[in-house]
Amino acid sequence: MQRYEYKVVPAPKKGTKAKGVKTPEGRFATSIEKLLNVMGADGWEYQRAELLPSDERSGLTSSVTNWRNVLVFRRAVETEQPAARAEQQLTAPEADDTPLARPVPGPEDAKSNEPVSAPAPIAQDHDDPPLTLKTDGGADDPAVDESAEKK
């Protein structure tokens, strides 16, 4: 199966001057012709011209849709033969000096004869702190300090 790579370039916006070409249409055609010849010399095959939307920022918060003309080119990608690829995959990998992971000893590998048991379950009765702070009128309480200053 033949594979391709694609290249998209912006289409020229204005024509270039050339000897013997005087009209704007002729200059524009000359600029397109030069671009096609340059791309063709690099092995790219012209496919088509496209008019595509491009959302772009306008100011700080808004965006505008601009329509862009682009030219699409493609060229064949050289692919390896399937037999050569399969042969490369079947060859043994080269020796690697990367250290391998060692197993971590588990409870069954322990040298003591004590049976391993699960930890004790968490008790249901908790001594959790209260969700709200209750003021008891202590000296460290800012509310008490403010009321004392008002008197």
C-alpha positions as a Markdown table, in Angstrom:
| # | Residue | x | y | z |
|---|---|---|---|---|
| 1 | Met | 0.0 | 0.0 | 0.0 |
| 2 | Gln | 1.4 | 3.4 | -1.0 |
| 3 | Arg | 1.7 | 6.0 | 1.8 |
| 4 | Tyr | 1.9 | 9.7 | 1.4 |
| 5 | Glu | 3.0 | 12.7 | 3.4 |
| 6 | Tyr | 1.2 | 16.0 | 2.9 |
| 7 | Lys | 2.3 | 19.7 | 3.0 |
| 8 | Val | 0.0 | 22.7 | 3.1 |
| 9 | Val | 1.3 | 26.1 | 2.2 |
| 10 | Pro | -0.5 | 29.4 | 2.1 |
| 11 | Ala | -1.5 | 30.6 | -1.3 |
| 12 | Pro | 0.1 | 33.8 | -2.6 |
| 13 | Lys | -1.9 | 36.9 | -1.9 |
| 14 | Lys | -0.5 | 39.1 | -4.6 |
| 15 | Gly | 1.3 | 38.6 | -7.9 |
| 16 | Thr | 4.9 | 39.0 | -8.6 |
| 17 | Lys | 6.4 | 41.1 | -11.3 |
| 18 | Ala | 7.8 | 39.2 | -14.3 |
| 19 | Lys | 9.1 | 40.2 | -17.7 |
| 20 | Gly | 6.3 | 40.5 | -20.3 |
| 21 | Val | 3.5 | 40.1 | -17.7 |
| 22 | Lys | 1.5 | 43.3 | -17.2 |
| 23 | Thr | -1.9 | 42.4 | -15.9 |
| 24 | Pro | -2.7 | 41.7 | -12.3 |
| 25 | Glu | -4.2 | 38.3 | -13.2 |
| 26 | Gly | -1.0 | 37.4 | -15.1 |
| 27 | Arg | 1.2 | 38.4 | -12.2 |
| 28 | Phe | -0.9 | 36.4 | -9.8 |
| 29 | Ala | -0.7 | 33.4 | -12.1 |
| 30 | Thr | 3.1 | 33.8 | -12.3 |
| 31 | Ser | 3.4 | 33.7 | -8.5 |
| 32 | Ile | 1.4 | 30.5 | -8.3 |
| 33 | Glu | 3.4 | 29.0 | -11.2 |
| 34 | Lys | 6.7 | 29.8 | -9.4 |
| 35 | Leu | 5.4 | 28.2 | -6.1 |
| 36 | Leu | 4.2 | 25.1 | -7.9 |
| 37 | Asn | 7.6 | 24.7 | -9.7 |
| 38 | Val | 9.5 | 25.1 | -6.4 |
| 39 | Met | 7.4 | 22.5 | -4.7 |
| 40 | Gly | 7.5 | 20.2 | -7.7 |
| 41 | Ala | 11.4 | 20.4 | -7.7 |
| 42 | Asp | 11.3 | 19.1 | -4.1 |
| 43 | Gly | 9.1 | 16.1 | -5.1 |
| 44 | Trp | 5.8 | 17.5 | -4.0 |
| 45 | Glu | 2.8 | 16.8 | -6.2 |
| 46 | Tyr | 0.0 | 19.5 | -6.3 |
| 47 | Gln | -3.3 | 18.2 | -5.1 |
| 48 | Arg | -5.8 | 21.1 | -4.7 |
| 49 | Ala | -6.5 | 24.6 | -3.3 |
| 50 | Glu | -8.7 | 24.9 | -0.3 |
| 51 | Leu | -10.5 | 27.8 | 1.3 |
| 52 | Leu | -10.6 | 27.1 | 5.1 |
| 53 | Pro | -11.9 | 29.1 | 8.1 |
| 54 | Ser | -9.4 | 30.3 | 10.7 |
| 55 | Asp | -10.6 | 31.5 | 14.1 |
| 56 | Glu | -8.3 | 34.3 | 15.3 |
| 57 | Arg | -8.3 | 36.6 | 18.3 |
| 58 | Ser | -9.6 | 40.1 | 17.8 |
| 59 | Gly | -8.9 | 42.3 | 20.8 |
| 60 | Leu | -8.9 | 40.9 | 24.3 |
| 61 | Thr | -12.1 | 38.8 | 24.4 |
| 62 | Ser | -13.5 | 38.4 | 20.9 |
| 63 | Ser | -12.6 | 36.3 | 18.0 |
| 64 | Val | -13.0 | 36.7 | 14.2 |
| 65 | Thr | -13.3 | 34.0 | 11.5 |
| 66 | Asn | -10.9 | 34.7 | 8.6 |
| 67 | Trp | -11.0 | 32.6 | 5.5 |
| 68 | Arg | -7.5 | 31.4 | 4.3 |
| 69 | Asn | -6.5 | 30.1 | 0.9 |
| 70 | Val | -4.0 | 27.2 | 1.1 |
| 71 | Leu | -2.4 | 24.9 | -1.5 |
| 72 | Val | -2.2 | 21.1 | -0.7 |
| 73 | Phe | 0.7 | 19.0 | -1.9 |
| 74 | Arg | 1.6 | 15.4 | -1.4 |
| 75 | Arg | 4.5 | 13.1 | -2.1 |
| 76 | Ala | 5.0 | 9.3 | -1.7 |
| 77 | Val | 6.8 | 8.1 | 1.4 |
| 78 | Glu | 9.2 | 5.3 | 0.8 |
| 79 | Thr | 8.0 | 2.3 | 2.8 |
| 80 | Glu | 10.0 | -0.7 | 3.8 |
| 81 | Gln | 9.1 | -4.1 | 2.3 |
| 82 | Pro | 7.0 | -6.1 | 4.8 |
| 83 | Ala | 9.5 | -9.0 | 4.7 |
| 84 | Ala | 12.4 | -6.6 | 5.7 |
| 85 | Arg | 10.3 | -5.2 | 8.5 |
| 86 | Ala | 9.4 | -8.6 | 9.8 |
| 87 | Glu | 13.0 | -9.7 | 9.7 |
| 88 | Gln | 14.1 | -6.7 | 11.8 |
| 89 | Gln | 11.4 | -7.5 | 14.4 |
| 90 | Leu | 12.5 | -11.1 | 14.6 |
| 91 | Thr | 16.2 | -10.4 | 15.4 |
| 92 | Ala | 17.2 | -10.6 | 19.0 |
| 93 | Pro | 17.7 | -7.3 | 20.8 |
| 94 | Glu | 21.2 | -6.3 | 21.6 |
| 95 | Ala | 22.5 | -6.9 | 25.2 |
| 96 | Asp | 21.4 | -4.1 | 27.4 |
| 97 | Asp | 23.2 | -3.0 | 30.6 |
| 98 | Thr | 20.0 | -1.6 | 32.1 |
| 99 | Pro | 19.5 | -3.1 | 35.6 |
| 100 | Leu | 16.4 | -5.2 | 36.0 |
| 101 | Ala | 13.9 | -4.9 | 38.9 |
| 102 | Arg | 14.4 | -7.3 | 41.8 |
| 103 | Pro | 11.5 | -8.8 | 43.6 |
| 104 | Val | 10.6 | -7.4 | 47.0 |
| 105 | Pro | 10.3 | -10.1 | 49.7 |
| 106 | Gly | 6.8 | -10.4 | 51.0 |
| 107 | Pro | 5.4 | -11.8 | 54.3 |
| 108 | Glu | 5.7 | -15.4 | 53.1 |
| 109 | Asp | 9.4 | -14.9 | 52.5 |
| 110 | Ala | 10.0 | -13.6 | 56.0 |
| 111 | Lys | 12.4 | -15.7 | 58.0 |
| 112 | Ser | 10.5 | -15.5 | 61.3 |
| 113 | Asn | 8.0 | -18.2 | 62.2 |
| 114 | Glu | 5.4 | -15.7 | 63.5 |
| 115 | Pro | 2.1 | -15.8 | 61.6 |
| 116 | Val | 1.2 | -12.7 | 59.7 |
| 117 | Ser | -2.1 | -11.1 | 60.6 |
| 118 | Ala | -4.0 | -8.2 | 59.3 |
| 119 | Pro | -3.9 | -4.9 | 61.2 |
| 120 | Ala | -6.7 | -4.3 | 63.7 |
| 121 | Pro | -9.8 | -2.7 | 62.4 |
| 122 | Ile | -10.4 | 1.0 | 63.0 |
| 123 | Ala | -12.6 | 1.7 | 66.0 |
| 124 | Gln | -16.0 | 3.3 | 65.3 |
| 125 | Asp | -15.8 | 5.6 | 68.3 |
| 126 | His | -13.7 | 8.6 | 67.3 |
| 127 | Asp | -12.5 | 11.5 | 69.4 |
| 128 | Asp | -12.8 | 13.9 | 66.4 |
| 129 | Pro | -12.5 | 17.6 | 67.1 |
| 130 | Pro | -15.8 | 19.5 | 66.9 |
| 131 | Leu | -16.7 | 21.0 | 63.5 |
| 132 | Thr | -17.3 | 24.4 | 65.1 |
| 133 | Leu | -15.2 | 26.2 | 67.6 |
| 134 | Lys | -17.1 | 26.9 | 70.8 |
| 135 | Thr | -16.0 | 30.0 | 72.7 |
| 136 | Asp | -15.8 | 29.5 | 76.5 |
| 137 | Gly | -14.8 | 33.1 | 77.3 |
| 138 | Gly | -11.1 | 32.3 | 77.7 |
| 139 | Ala | -8.5 | 35.0 | 77.6 |
| 140 | Asp | -7.2 | 33.9 | 74.2 |
| 141 | Asp | -10.6 | 34.4 | 72.6 |
| 142 | Pro | -10.6 | 37.5 | 70.4 |
| 143 | Ala | -14.4 | 38.0 | 70.9 |
| 144 | Val | -13.9 | 38.3 | 74.6 |
| 145 | Asp | -11.0 | 40.8 | 74.1 |
| 146 | Glu | -13.2 | 43.1 | 71.9 |
| 147 | Ser | -16.1 | 43.1 | 74.3 |
| 148 | Ala | -13.7 | 44.0 | 77.2 |
| 149 | Glu | -12.4 | 46.9 | 75.2 |
| 150 | Lys | -15.9 | 48.3 | 74.5 |
| 151 | Lys | -16.7 | 48.6 | 78.2 |
